[in-house]
Structures are given as structure tokens and as C-alpha cells.
């Protein structure tokens, strides 16, 4: 029996080592595939604000097809000398943020940093609610059509007013 085991030993060693390697590899795979909370590895060097900024930025990056050089759908650098494109961005900044230059841009950013978008939006929506108090969705669509004949229920004014009436200052929560 002893001579049989001695003769079998050279063949068993690679099999046993292979089996141990497979078991260790499987244990590592199981550990890596578990959710982070179960691994006990929840440390991240990023603050919650930076984590949020990365998440929000990744959505924008995905929308811009992984190219961070887009602003308002226009590729930079390269198109900054086309007046029609620059005017389009200026119009967007004015229409959505009231930004007309460096000073108003700095004011808007300071406001956002200090109070966030929800506070600013809540103030603006309260002003619009005072103007359009009692208007139905259909009447809001008609008001929107005065500026854009193609306006419908998905246009800014009716959509935002109806969301604000339903959810209040939480209308902007994603």
C-alpha cells in the first residue's frame, strides 16, 4: 500500500495544487463580486459633495457621448468663433439663468453655491405662481404658445407650473 501511495504521489501533487488554486480563486471571486456593503470596504476618499458632482457629471458626459468638450450641444474647442453658435449659448444662458456677462454669471454661481438650485427655483416658481394663479394647464399652454406656437403640455411653463403645484419646492428633485 505504501509503495502504491509513493508511486501515486507525483500524480496527486499537481491535482491537489490545482484544486487548492481553484478554491482560492473562487473565494477571491466571491469576495470581489459581493456588494461593497457586504465586503466591508465602504471607504471612499471623496466627500458626499464630490461623489454627487461626479455622478451628475457622468450623466452629462453620457449625454454628450463621452465628450466633455460640449457646451449646450456645441463642441469646444473649434466652434467658439462661429457667431451663431456663440449667440445660441448666450441666449440659453440668458433665458434659463438670467446671465448676460461675467458679473451676472458670478452672481448666479454664488447663489447656487449658497442656496442650491431648489431654493432659487422655489423662489422663481413662487413668482410665476403669483402671476399665473388660477390658470389651468390648458390656459398655461395658451400663454406658452404666445412665445412659441409649437408649445404643448411638455413646454416649460405648463410643465413646471403643474409640477410646482403638485410637489411644491420638491418639484426639482430627481
C-alpha positions in Angstrom: 0.0 0.0 0.0 2.8 2.3 0.9 4.6 1.8 -2.4 1.3 2.4 -4.2 1.0 5.9 -2.4 4.6 6.7 -3.2 4.0 5.8 -6.8 0.8 7.9 -6.9 2.3 10.9 -5.2 3.8 12.6 -8.3 0.4 12.5 -10.0 -1.5 13.7 -6.9 0.6 16.7 -6.2 -0.5 18.7 -9.3 -4.1 17.6 -8.8 -4.1 18.8 -5.2 -2.3 22.1 -6.1 -4.8 22.7 -8.9 -7.7 22.1 -6.6 -6.3 24.4 -3.9 -5.7 27.1 -6.6 -9.3 26.8 -7.9 -10.7 27.0 -4.4 -8.6 30.2 -3.6 -9.5 31.7 -6.9 -13.2 31.0 -6.2 -13.0 32.6 -2.8 -11.4 35.7 -4.2 -14.1 35.9 -6.9 -16.9 35.5 -4.4 -15.4 38.3 -2.3 -15.0 40.7 -5.2 -18.5 40.0 -6.6 -20.2 40.8 -3.3 -21.7 44.3 -3.0 -19.4 46.8 -1.3 -21.5 47.0 1.8 -21.1 43.2 2.4 -17.4 43.3 1.7 -16.9 45.8 4.5 -15.0 48.0 2.0 -17.1 51.2 2.2 -14.3 53.8 2.4 -14.1 56.3 -0.4 -11.8 59.3 -0.3 -14.4 61.5 -1.9 -16.8 63.7 0.1 -20.5 63.3 -0.5 -20.5 66.5 -2.5 -17.7 65.3 -4.8 -19.5 62.0 -5.2 -22.6 63.8 -6.2 -20.7 66.0 -8.6 -19.1 63.0 -10.2 -22.5 61.4 -10.6 -24.1 64.5 -12.1 -21.1 65.0 -14.3 -21.2 61.4 -15.5 -24.9 61.9 -16.6 -23.8 65.0 -18.6 -20.8 63.1 -20.0 -23.0 60.2 -21.1 -25.5 62.7 -22.8 -22.6 64.3 -24.6 -21.4 60.9 -25.9 -18.4 60.7 -23.5 -17.0 64.1 -24.7 -16.6 66.7 -22.0 -15.9 69.4 -24.6 -19.6 70.0 -25.4 -21.5 73.0 -24.0 -25.2 73.4 -24.9 -24.7 70.7 -27.6 -21.8 72.7 -29.3 -18.3 71.2 -29.5 -15.5 73.2 -28.0 -12.7 74.0 -28.9 -13.2 74.6 -32.6 -16.6 76.3 -32.8 -16.1 79.2 -30.4 -15.6 81.5 -33.4 -18.9 80.8 -35.0 -21.2 83.7 -34.0 -24.4 81.8 -34.5 -23.3 79.1 -32.1 -22.0 81.6 -29.5 -25.2 83.6 -29.8 -27.2 80.4 -29.1 -25.3 79.7 -25.9 -25.7 83.3 -24.8 -29.4 83.1 -25.4 -29.6 79.9 -23.4 -27.7 81.4 -20.5 -30.0 84.5 -20.6 -33.2 82.5 -20.9 -32.5 79.9 -18.2 -30.3 81.8 -15.8 -30.5 85.5 -16.5 -26.8 85.5 -17.3 -25.6 88.4 -19.5 -22.0 88.6 -18.7 -19.2 87.7 -16.2 -20.8 89.6 -13.3 -24.2 88.0 -13.6 -22.6 84.6 -14.1 -20.7 85.0 -10.9 -23.9 86.1 -9.1 -25.8 83.1 -10.4 -23.0 80.7 -9.3 -22.7 82.3 -5.9 -26.5 81.9 -5.4 -26.3 78.3 -6.4 -23.4 77.5 -4.1 -25.0 79.3 -1.2 -28.6 78.1 -1.5 -28.7 75.5 -4.2 -31.0 75.1 -7.2 -34.1 74.1 -5.2 -34.2 77.4 -3.2 -33.6 79.6 -6.3 -36.1 77.6 -8.3 -38.7 77.7 -5.5 -38.4 81.5 -5.4 -38.8 81.8 -9.2 -41.7 79.3 -9.2 -43.4 81.3 -6.4 -43.2 84.4 -8.6 -44.7 82.5 -11.6 -47.4 81.1 -9.3 -48.4 84.7 -8.3 -48.6 85.7 -12.0 -50.5 82.6 -13.2 -52.6 81.8 -10.1 -55.8 80.1 -11.1 -54.6 79.3 -14.6 -55.5 75.8 -15.8 -53.0 73.6 -17.6 -54.7 74.5 -20.9 -54.5 78.2 -20.2 -50.8 77.8 -19.3 -50.3 76.1 -22.7 -52.0 79.0 -24.4 -49.7 81.5 -22.6 -46.7 79.4 -23.7 -48.0 79.4 -27.3 -47.7 83.2 -27.4 -44.0 82.8 -27.3 -43.7 79.5 -29.1 -46.6 78.4 -31.4 -45.5 74.8 -31.1 -45.9 74.8 -27.3 -47.8 72.0 -25.7 -48.2 70.4 -22.2 -44.5 69.4 -22.3 -43.4 73.1 -22.7 -41.5 74.7 -19.8 -44.3 76.9 -18.4 -47.1 74.4 -18.2 -44.9 71.5 -17.2 -43.1 73.4 -14.4 -46.2 75.1 -13.1 -48.1 71.8 -12.8 -45.1 70.2 -11.1 -44.8 73.1 -8.7 -48.4 73.0 -7.8 -48.3 69.3 -7.2 -44.9 69.0 -5.4 -44.1 72.5 -4.2 -40.3 73.2 -3.7 -39.7 69.4 -4.2 -40.7 69.6 -7.9 -37.0 69.7 -8.9 -35.9 66.5 -7.0 -34.6 63.9 -9.5 
